[in-house]
Amino acid sequence: MKLSKAQYEEIARFLGHVQPTRQSLRRLKERFPSQSQSTLLSIFSQEYQKQIKRTHAKHHTAEAIETYYQRYRSRVMKNAAAPVLLELANEVDFAPSLMARIVLERFLQEQEQGIPSKTLINSMLRDPSQIPDGVLANQVYQCTVNDCCYGPLVDCIKHAIGHEHEVLLREMLLKKNLSFLAEDQLRAKGYDKTPDFILEVPVAVEGHIIHWIESKASFGDESSHQSYLQDQFWSYWNRFGPGLVIYWYGFIEELDCHRERGILLKDCFPTDIVTLRHSMAQH
């Protein structure tokens, strides 16, 4: 689903005034009923992540960490069964999983008289039963399952959705009898930065030659697209020639402005692929 910049900005403005909860997601769907739910969910997640990045530093000052930890301790002593950590995250407008990380890290510092490793913290966030304090383990678990946009559970879902769309794209390429090299085959050949698929024989899409296809299971907004262009797409273009990016959950249509230079955007698998064999048969 392609949105104009104005349509996208209207959705982003709406999200600027609501809390990042499942109730807000329902309100978003009611407010924009003509937009696809997966597109709205992707925008919801991206806008929330931008907000968290903007405020990340203020939640990580030594003073803020100590305040959160002491608040957590005093509230948990009063009522260990209440979702103290989750409520604390909501009060200060911070992601529950990231609040859980702050408090867990501070707790482990106190226990071990030193700075715990990132590996240990990540392992405990993925499996809170490893946390040596049962109450904190339960509090961390509540934060993880109630976080729509961050944490190990969300990472796992995002990874699965990304993989699912790559498999879908592979099946579509096979159905069209297009021979290709997948990312894992290209890595085995020694390439470091590679798109998901390189076509062994280029094709034409809407009059543009395509050498490679990249699958993105997200909405293409301005900031994510600019960073993808810089970190990935122009590198692919330099090495492999012009290509196609599929944003399965849509994109801002004004971003599709590099077609003449050789980067094409679509929100679905193209139906009008012209192969070399096809065009030769016509001649």
Secondary structure as the mmCIF struct_conf table of DSSP 4:
data_model
#
loop_
_struct_conf.conf_type_id
_struct_conf.id
_struct_conf.beg_label_comp_id
_struct_conf.beg_label_asym_id
_struct_conf.beg_label_seq_id
_struct_conf.end_label_comp_id
_struct_conf.end_label_asym_id
_struct_conf.end_label_seq_id
STRN STRN1 LYS A 2 LEU A 3
HELX_RH_AL_P HELX_RH_AL_P1 LYS A 5 LEU A 15
TURN_TY1_P TURN_TY1_P1 GLY A 16 HIS A 17
BEND BEND1 VAL A 18 VAL A 18
BEND BEND2 PRO A 20 THR A 21
HELX_RH_AL_P HELX_RH_AL_P2 ARG A 22 ARG A 31
BEND BEND3 PHE A 32 PHE A 32
TURN_TY1_P TURN_TY1_P2 PRO A 33 SER A 34
BEND BEND4 GLN A 35 GLN A 35
HELX_RH_AL_P HELX_RH_AL_P3 GLN A 37 THR A 55
TURN_TY1_P TURN_TY1_P3 HIS A 56 HIS A 56
HELX_RH_3T_P HELX_RH_3T_P1 ALA A 57 HIS A 60
BEND BEND5 THR A 61 THR A 61
HELX_RH_AL_P HELX_RH_AL_P4 ALA A 62 LYS A 78
TURN_TY1_P TURN_TY1_P4 ALA A 80 ALA A 81
BEND BEND6 ALA A 82 ALA A 82
HELX_RH_AL_P HELX_RH_AL_P5 VAL A 84 GLU A 91
TURN_TY1_P TURN_TY1_P5 VAL A 92 ASP A 93
HELX_RH_AL_P HELX_RH_AL_P6 PRO A 96 GLU A 112
TURN_TY1_P TURN_TY1_P6 GLN A 113 GLN A 113
BEND BEND7 GLY A 114 GLY A 114
HELX_LH_PP_P HELX_LH_PP_P1 ILE A 115 SER A 117
HELX_RH_AL_P HELX_RH_AL_P7 LYS A 118 ARG A 126
HELX_RH_3T_P HELX_RH_3T_P2 PRO A 128 GLN A 130
BEND BEND8 ILE A 131 PRO A 132
HELX_RH_AL_P HELX_RH_AL_P8 GLY A 134 VAL A 145
TURN_TY1_P TURN_TY1_P7 ASN A 146 ASN A 146
BEND BEND9 CYS A 148 GLY A 151
HELX_RH_AL_P HELX_RH_AL_P9 PRO A 152 LYS A 175
TURN_TY1_P TURN_TY1_P8 LYS A 176 ASN A 177
STRN STRN2 PHE A 180 ALA A 182
HELX_RH_AL_P HELX_RH_AL_P10 GLU A 183 ALA A 188
TURN_TY1_P TURN_TY1_P9 LYS A 189 GLY A 190
BEND BEND10 ASP A 192 LYS A 193
BEND BEND11 ASP A 196 ASP A 196
STRN STRN3 PHE A 197 VAL A 205
TURN_TY1_P TURN_TY1_P10 GLU A 206 GLY A 207
STRN STRN4 HIS A 208 LYS A 216
BEND BEND12 SER A 218 SER A 218
STRN STRN5 GLY A 220 GLY A 220
HELX_RH_AL_P HELX_RH_AL_P11 GLU A 222 TYR A 228
HELX_RH_PI_P HELX_RH_PI_P1 LEU A 229 PHE A 233
HELX_RH_AL_P HELX_RH_AL_P12 TRP A 234 PHE A 240
BEND BEND13 PRO A 242 PRO A 242
STRN STRN6 GLY A 243 TYR A 247
TURN_TY1_P TURN_TY1_P11 TRP A 248 TYR A 249
STRN STRN7 PHE A 251 ILE A 252
HELX_RH_3T_P HELX_RH_3T_P3 GLU A 253 LEU A 255
TURN_TY1_P TURN_TY1_P12 ARG A 259 GLY A 262
STRN STRN8 ILE A 263 LYS A 266
BEND BEND14 ASP A 267 CYS A 268
BEND BEND15 THR A 271 THR A 271
STRN STRN9 ILE A 273 THR A 275
HELX_RH_AL_P HELX_RH_AL_P13 LEU A 276 GLN A 282
#
